[in-house]
Amino acid sequence: MTELIFNGVFNELTVEQTVSLLSCFVFQEKVNEMPKLSEVLAGPLRQMQDSARRIAKVSIEAKLDVNEDDYVESFKPSLMDVVYEWCKGASFSQLCKMTDVFEGI
């Protein structure tokens, strides 16, 4: 997250995009299907994944035991679209229809 802040990634994002991107840092559940993200969310996700790849490569160069793919995949984008719609005022029932993740997660 620090890399994203220092690289100014959040400067150009809306509140909805920012909160959606931050959901990748806290959501840890496995889901059956990855939703197709709109470009509004796919762009910030790509930026975050690119930063994660750079961090993993630098960590590997520093002889730390890091698997690049595992590290990048540890940031779960599965709820980005749900969080985005929540921020835009979607109802609870609309959000529940968008995912198979339990509401308490």
C-alpha positions as CSV (number, residue, x, y, z in Angstrom):
1,M,0.0,0.0,0.0
2,T,2.9,2.3,0.8
3,E,4.2,1.9,-2.8
4,L,0.8,2.8,-4.2
5,I,0.6,5.9,-2.0
6,F,4.2,7.1,-2.9
7,N,3.6,6.4,-6.6
8,G,0.4,8.6,-6.5
9,V,-1.9,5.8,-7.6
10,F,-4.7,7.0,-5.3
11,N,-4.4,10.6,-6.6
12,E,-6.4,10.0,-9.8
13,L,-8.9,7.6,-8.3
14,T,-12.5,8.3,-7.2
15,V,-13.5,7.5,-3.7
16,E,-15.4,4.4,-5.0
17,Q,-12.3,3.2,-6.9
18,T,-10.1,3.8,-3.9
19,V,-12.3,1.8,-1.5
20,S,-12.6,-1.0,-4.1
21,L,-8.9,-1.2,-4.5
22,L,-8.3,-1.2,-0.8
23,S,-10.7,-4.2,-0.5
24,C,-8.0,-6.3,-2.2
25,F,-5.8,-5.8,0.9
26,V,-8.4,-7.2,3.4
27,F,-10.5,-9.8,1.6
28,Q,-9.0,-13.2,1.9
29,E,-11.7,-15.7,1.1
30,K,-11.7,-18.0,-1.9
31,V,-14.5,-17.5,-4.4
32,N,-15.7,-19.7,-7.2
33,E,-15.8,-17.1,-9.9
34,M,-13.8,-13.9,-10.4
35,P,-16.1,-11.2,-11.7
36,K,-15.3,-9.4,-14.9
37,L,-14.2,-6.0,-13.8
38,S,-15.0,-2.8,-15.8
39,E,-12.1,-0.7,-16.9
40,V,-12.9,1.7,-14.1
41,L,-11.7,-1.0,-11.7
42,A,-9.4,-3.1,-13.9
43,G,-7.0,-0.2,-14.4
44,P,-6.3,0.4,-10.7
45,L,-6.1,-3.3,-10.1
46,R,-3.4,-3.6,-12.8
47,Q,-1.5,-0.8,-11.2
48,M,-1.6,-2.5,-7.9
49,Q,-0.6,-5.8,-9.4
50,D,2.3,-4.2,-11.2
51,S,3.5,-2.7,-8.0
52,A,3.2,-6.0,-6.3
53,R,5.3,-7.6,-9.0
54,R,8.0,-5.0,-8.6
55,I,8.0,-5.5,-4.9
56,A,8.3,-9.3,-5.3
57,K,11.2,-9.0,-7.8
58,V,13.1,-6.6,-5.5
59,S,12.5,-9.0,-2.6
60,I,13.8,-11.9,-4.6
61,E,16.9,-9.9,-5.6
62,A,17.4,-9.2,-1.9
63,K,17.4,-13.0,-1.4
64,L,14.1,-13.1,0.4
65,D,12.0,-16.2,0.0
66,V,9.1,-14.8,-2.1
67,N,7.2,-16.4,-4.8
68,E,6.2,-13.6,-7.2
69,D,2.9,-15.2,-8.4
70,D,1.8,-16.1,-4.9
71,Y,2.6,-12.6,-3.7
72,V,0.6,-10.9,-6.4
73,E,-2.3,-13.4,-6.0
74,S,-2.4,-12.7,-2.3
75,F,-4.3,-9.5,-3.1
76,K,-7.8,-10.6,-3.8
77,P,-9.9,-8.5,-6.2
78,S,-13.0,-10.7,-5.8
79,L,-15.1,-8.1,-4.1
80,M,-13.9,-5.0,-6.0
81,D,-17.1,-4.7,-8.0
82,V,-19.3,-5.3,-5.0
83,V,-17.5,-2.7,-2.9
84,Y,-17.7,-0.2,-5.8
85,E,-21.5,-0.6,-6.1
86,W,-21.8,-0.4,-2.3
87,C,-20.0,2.9,-2.3
88,K,-22.3,4.1,-5.0
89,G,-25.3,3.4,-2.8
90,A,-26.5,-0.1,-4.0
91,S,-28.9,-1.8,-1.7
92,F,-27.9,-4.8,0.4
93,S,-30.1,-7.1,-1.6
94,Q,-28.4,-5.9,-4.9
95,L,-25.0,-6.5,-3.4
96,C,-25.9,-10.0,-2.2
97,K,-27.0,-10.9,-5.8
98,M,-23.6,-9.9,-7.1
99,T,-21.5,-12.4,-5.2
100,D,-21.6,-15.8,-3.5
101,V,-19.6,-14.5,-0.6
102,F,-21.4,-14.5,2.7
103,E,-22.4,-11.1,4.0
104,G,-20.5,-11.4,7.2
105,I,-17.1,-11.8,5.5
